[in-house]
Amino acid sequence: MIHNNMKEELDNSLKRVVKTSSFVFVGIFISKILTYAYKAIIARNFGAEVFGLFSLSLMISGWMLAIASFGLDAGLSRYIPFYRGKQQKEKIKYLFQHITSILIISGIIFGILLFILSETISIRIFNNPQLTSFLRIFSIIIPFSLLSGPLMGALKAYEKIGWHSFIFNIFQNGVKLIVLIFLIVLGINNESVAWSYLLGVLSMVVLAYIILKKKIKELFGKVNLKDIEKNDISKKVWNFSWPLLFYSIIGVMFYWTDTFLLGYFKSANEVGYYGSAITIVMLLIIAPELLTQLFFPLIIKAYSQKKHVLIKNLSKQISKWIFLVNLPLFLIMFLFPGAFINILFGAAFLKAETALKILAIGFLFSSVTIISTQLMYASGKSKIILMNIIISAVINIILNLILIPIPKILFIENQSGLEGAAIATTISIILLNILFIIQTKRNFSFIPLKKKMITIALISIIPTMALFFARKIIPINILSLILISVLFFLLYLLLILISKSLDKNDWMIINSVWKKMLRIHHPQSKKLRECN
């Protein structure tokens, strides 16, 4: 049993997570519309090759950013909530200013480096001179992307989730889309894709800085700390961050290995097809994004105050909610991959159909177990995190090297290498998250999963069977897919209620949201009750 005070704190924490998620939901919902519109316009107007060049540029600049950040953005994300829990404002100010200064200098240096190496990378590694102009524009993006790290990280650490969501999800993506359309209308060539991306990142940095100056003034101004205190803070942050430097580098390598080796063994076209599958499967990241925006700062605070029971119950509940949302989305995506691809990117990208199904398995597993990863970050076990990603990245590279070039895998006709890349990535993602689960059990003495998740998985078999038969009978287009999905979700929710898969925490949140909705629709009701 949870002590009354602890129960109240858990309820309040869950309510705050849901309240934050409602803000973030709007941001992410609009963000996904803007992002998918942005990528669909690129694919449909410029074709698979330019979409592939764009993906390769993101990958290469991502590696540069991982090195240039020195893992300090992760240090900032951990230590600002940690010091806030202890009410040490001067330490937060020094930490923010110290890391921001380092990243500005680092961003300029690595931006220049990418500009110089852009032609060599394009021709000698990828044998594609067209990539050069993309990389040169992305070299300008690097310093601004690095600067966005501490600015956006500070907004999240101070729980300004509404502003963080608006700037990151809506504002920058809106700017990218508007600029891209404007440049296409002007008749600018393929480079309009890279320029639109640059202006989106720049706009995010400018607005984040303005909001921080207005909303969190304590981050700016002179720092009143002794040198010995500054050195102590720097030492702690660097000790935590340096393993995460390698984690960031290897992490980027891990998540971009398939794209890199597809570009190396095949061509930019295959990278473009594969990029469409990656873009769609990222829908499974929405629920974790919604529910973990505030979760991480909350558990950091709880960890600093040694509230382990709160951490355990909060972690299990959030994992269940992610699974509850993502399972039906995964099943629809797995059964109708071609419909998703055709609607967003067109029939030319249907080569990625099987790859999308394979990737969906890995991303579902990752989304459900993401809480284990965040718990390990909260505990400060950065060296263990590094070892996990090294093991998984090595396996990912080996599998991609084996599976991409061969023509046939498990009876899958693999003429393009897409399926091989997807299998390698999925196996590696599952392995990585299993390692995090094992280490969470060892360090926190619990696994952040609820038994009710088994019940939810079992009852999903019934609507899945209905969906499977509907696929054979009904011609699939955008309207029929929407109709089938709605009916599937309704049946799924009905079975959730019948099976009593919702616990008292779920109903507490539902009642809280319902009461808030009633207050919104009937704002005078509270005043009437008070008068009576």
N, C-alpha and C positions, 0 to 999 in steps of 0.2 A: 504493500500500500504506500501511496505517496502521501507524505505529510501535507496537511491542509495548505500551508503556505507554499509548499512546492507545487501542489496541484494548481493553486491560483496562478503561480508564476508560469507554469506550463500553459495554462489556458490563455493567459495574457500574451505569451510568446507566440502561440499558434494564431491568435487573433491578429497580432501585428504582422505575422508572415502573410496571412490571407489578405489583410488590408493592403499591405505593400504589393502583394501579387495582383490585386485588382488594378492598382496604378500601372504596374509593370505589364499586366495583360494588355491594356490598351496600347502601351508603347510597343510591345512585341508584336501584337496583332497588326498594327499599322506598319511596323518595321518589316514584317514578313511580306506584306503586300508590296511595299516599296522595293524590297530586296529582290523578290521574285520578278516583279515588273522590270527592274533594272537588268537583271541577268537574262530575262526572256527577250528584252529589246536587243541586248548584245548578241544573243544567239540567233535571233531571227533576222537582224539587220546586217550582221557581219559574218555569220556562219560559225561552224565548229572550230575552224583554225584560229580566228581571232579570240574566240572564247577560250581556246586552249592557251594562247599567248598570254591572255589576262590571268589565267590560273597559274601558269608558270611564273609570271611576274610576282603574283601574291606569294607563291612558295619561296622564291629566291629572296625577296625582300623580308619575308617572314624569318628566314634563317639569319639574315643580317640583324633584324630587330632582336631576335633571341640572344645573339652574342652581345649586341650593344647595350642591352638592358642590364646585364650583369646579375640578373635575378632580383634586382632591387625593387621592382614593382611588386613582387610577391612579399618582400620584406615590409614594404610600406603597408600593404593590405593586412598583414598580420599585426604589426606593432602599433598602428594608429588605434584600432579598437582595444588592443591590450592596454595602452597607456590611458585611453579614455576610461576604461574600467577602473583605473587607479587615480583618475582625476589629475593627471600630470600633463597639463596643457603646454608648458614650455618645451617639454621633451617632444611633443607632437609637432610643434612649430619647427624646432630644429630638424627633426627627422624629415619633414616635408620639404623644407628649403634645401637641405643637404642633398637629398636624393634628386630633387628637381635640377639642381645645378649640375650634378654629375651627368644626368641623362641628356641635358641640353648639349654639353660638350661632346659626349659620346655620339649623339645623333648626327651632329655635323661631321664628325670624323668618318663615321661609317657610311653616311650619305655620299661623301666625296669618294670613298673607296668603291662603292657600288657603281658610281658614275664612271670611274676609271676602268673598272673590270667588265663593264656591260658588254662591250663588243667581244671580248675574249670568251665570256660565258656563253653568249648567243651562238657564236660560230663554232668554237672548239668543242663545246659540250653538247649543245642541242642542234647544231648544224642548221640554224635558222636565223639569218641576218635580220629578219623583221622583228625579232625579239629585242634587238638593241635599243630601239627608240622607246619601247615600253619600259625597259629597265632604267633608262636614263631619267624618265619621268618619275618612276618609282623611287629613284635615289633621292629625289627632292622630298618625297613623302616621308622617308625614314626619320628625320629629326622631329617632324610634327607628330608622327605616330608615337615616338618615344615620349615626347612631352605630354601627350594625351594620357599616358599611363598614370603618373602621379595626380594629375588634375581630376580625371574620372575616378581614380581609386580613392581620393580624398572625399569626393561626393558620396560614394558608396559607404566608406568607413564612417562617415558622419550621419549615415542613414537618410541622406537626401535622395531617396530612391526615385521619387517622382521626377526630380530634375535629371538624375542620372539616366533614367529611362527615356525621358524626352530627348535629351541631347544625343545619346548614343543610338537609340533605336529609331527615332523619328526625324530629328533635325538633320543629322549628317546624311542619312539615307535619302531624305527628301531632296537635299542639295545635290547629291550625286545623280539622282534621277532627272531632276529639272535641268541640270547642266548638260547631261548626256543628250537629252531630247533637243535642247537648244543647239548644241554643237552638230547634231545630225541634221537639223533643219538648215543650219548654215553650210552644210556640205563638207564639214571637216572629216578627214579620213579616219582610219582605224585608231589613231592616237587619241581620238575624242574619249575613248573608254578610259584610258589612263589619266587624262586631264580631269575628267569628271570625278574620278576616284580621289585624286589629289585635292580638289577643291572641297570635297565632302569631309575629308580628314581635317583640313585647315579650318573649316567652319566649326567643326566640333571643338577644336582646341581653343579658338577664340571665345566661343560662347561659354565653355566650361570655365575658363579663366574669369570671365565677367561675373558668372554666378558665384564662384568661390569668393571673389573679392567682396561681393555684397552679402552673401549668406554666412560665410565662415571666415570672418575677419581675423580671428585669432591665429590663422595660419601665416599671416603676413606681419611684417614689422621686425624690429630688432629682437633677437633671442637673448633672454636673460638666464644663461646657464654658464657655469664654470667650465673651463676647458676639460677638466677631468670628467665632468658629466657628459660633455659632448663626445669625448673619446670613448666613454663607456657605451653610449648609445650606438655610435658608429661600429664599435667592435661587435656588439650584439647583432646588429642588423646584417653586417657583412658575414658573420659566422653562420647566420641563418640563410643568407641569400646566396653565398658562393656555390653551395651544392645545387641550388635552384638555377644558377647560371647554366650549368651543364644539363640540368633537368629541362630548362627552356630550349636549349640547343637540340638536345636529343628528342625532346617532346615535339618540336617542330619537324625534326627529321622523321620521327615516328608517324606523324599525321600527314606528312607530305611525301613519304617514300614512294607510295604507289604512283602519285602524280609525276614525281621526278623520273622514276624508272619507265613509266609509260612514255614520257617525252624522250627518254634516252633510247629505248628499244624500238619504239613505234614512231609516232609523229604528234604534232600539235592537234590534229583532228581527234585522235584517240583521247588525248588529254581533255579536249572539249566535251566529248561524249561522256567521259567519266565524271567530269565536273558537273554535268547535269544530274547525274545520280547522287553525287555528294550534296548538291544543293537541295534536292528533294528530301533526302534522308535527314537533313538537318531539322526538318519539322519535328523530329523526335527530341530535339534539344529544347523546344519551347517550354514544356512543363518544368524541366529542371531549372531553366532560366527564371521562370516565374517564381518558383518556390524557394530558390536558394539565394536570391538577391539579398534578403535580410538574414537568412539562416546563418551564413558564415560570420558576419559581425556578432550575431547573438551568441553563437557557441564559443567564439573567441572570448567574449566577455564572461560567459559562464565558466569557461575553462580557467580564466585568470582568477575567478572567485571560487573555484573548486566545486562547482555545482554539477557533479557527475550524473546524478539522477535526472536532472533537467535535460542534460545533453543526450542521455540515452532515450528518453521518451520523445523528445523533440525530433531526434534523428529518425527513429522508427516511424513516426507519424508522417514526416515529410516523404520518406521513401515510399510509403504506402500510397500517398496521394499521387506521386509521380507515376507509379505503376498503374494505378486506377485510370489515369488519363491516357497514358501512352500505349497500353495494351490494345485497345480498340483501333487506335490510329495505326499501329504497326500491322495489325491484321488486315485492314483495308489496303494499306500500302503494299503488303506482301502479295495479296490476291489480285490487285489491279495496278501493277507497276507501269504497264504500258499506257494506261489512261492518264496517270500523273505526268509522265514524260511528254506525251502527245499534247496535252492541254497547255503545259507551260513552255515547252521548247520546240514542239513540232515533230512530225513523223521522222525527220532526218536523224533524230537523236534516239530512236527506239533501239539502237544497238546496245544501249546501256540498261535494257530492261532486266536481264538476269543479274547484272551487277548490283542494281538497286535492291533486288530481293535479298541478296546475300548481305549487303551492307546494312540493311534494315535490322537484321538479326543482331549484329554487333552493336549497333547504336541503341537498340532497345535495352540490351544487357547493360551497356555503359550508363544509360540514363537512370536505370533503377538502382545501380550501385554507386552512383556519383557521390552520395553522402559519405561513403567510406573514404573516398579521396579527400573530401573537405575536412573530415575529422583528423586525418593524418596531417594535413596542413595546420590545423588548429593546434595540434599537439607539438608542433615545431620539429617533427622528425624529418627534417629535410634530406638527411643522408639516406634514410630508408626510401623516401620518395624517389631520390635519384637512382638508387639501385633497381627499383621496380621498373622505371622507364628505360634504363639501360638494357635490362634483360629482355623486355618486350620489344624494344627497338631493334636489337640484334636479330631476334627471331623474325620480326617484320621484314627486315632487309633480306634475310636468307630466303624466306618464303616468296617474296616478290621476285627475287633473282631467279628462283626456280620456276615459279608459276606463270609469270608474264610471258616469257618467250615460247613456252611449249604450246602446241596447237590444240591439245585436247585434255580436259580435266574432268574426271568423274562423269564422263559421258556428256560433258558440256562442250559444244563446239566453240572453241576459244580462239577464233581467228584474229581477234583484235587485242587480246591480252586483258580486256576489261574484267572478265570473270576471275582471272588469276589474281589480279590486283585486289579485287574485292574479297576473295577468300583469304588472302594473306593478311589484309587489314582487319577483317572480322576476327580471325583467330587471335591476332595480336592484341586487339582491343579487349577481348574476353579474358585472355591471360593476364593482362595488366590489371584489370578490375578484380580478378580473383586474388591476385597478390595483395591488393589494397584491403579486400575483405578479410583475408587471413591476418594481416597486420593490425587492422582495426580491432579484431577479436582479441589479439594478443595485448594491445595497448589499452583498450577501453573495456575489455571483458564482456563485450556484447557485439552482435552483428546487427546493423541497422536495417533489419527486415522484419516484417510482421507475419505471423502464421496465417492471418486472414488473406494474405496475398496468394496463398495456395488455393484457397476457395475461389478467389476472383479469377485465377487462371483456369480452374476447372469449369466454372460456369460459362466462361467465354467460348467454350467448345460449341455450345448450342447455337449462338448467333453466328459463329464462324461457319458451321455447317450450312446454315441458311444462306449465308453470303456466298459460299462455294457453289451451291446449286443455282442461286440467282445469276451468278456469272455465266453459267451455261445457257440460261434461258433468255436473259435480257441483253439486247445489244448495248454495249457500253459507250456512252458519250458523256459529256459534261453534266447534262441534266439528269440522266439515269444514275450516274455515279453519285451525285448529290442526294438524290432520292433514296438510293440504296444505303448510303452512309447514314442518313438521318434515321431510317428504319432500324438499321443495325444498332445505332447508339441507343435508341429508345428501348429495344429489346434487351440490350446489355444493361441499361440502368434498371429496368424492371427486375431482371434477374439478380442484380446487386441488392435490391431492396428485399426481394423474396428470401434470398439466402442469408440475410442479416449480416452482410459483409461490412456494414458501417458500424463503428463502435461509438462510444459516448463522446469521444473527442470530435469525431466527424459530425455528429448531430449537434454538438455544442457550436461548432463553426457554422453549420447550416442555419441553425436558429438565429445566430448572431447576424449573419448576412441577411436573412429574411426580415428580421426586425429593422435592420438598417434600410432595406429597400422599402419597407412600409413607411418609415419616417420620411424617406425621400418623396414618396408618392403622396403622403398625407402629412405635410409638415405642421399642420395645425393640431394633429391628434394629441401630441404631447402637451400642448398648451391647454387643450380642453380637459385632459385628465387632471392637470394641475389645478384648474379652476374648480373642478368637481371635488 
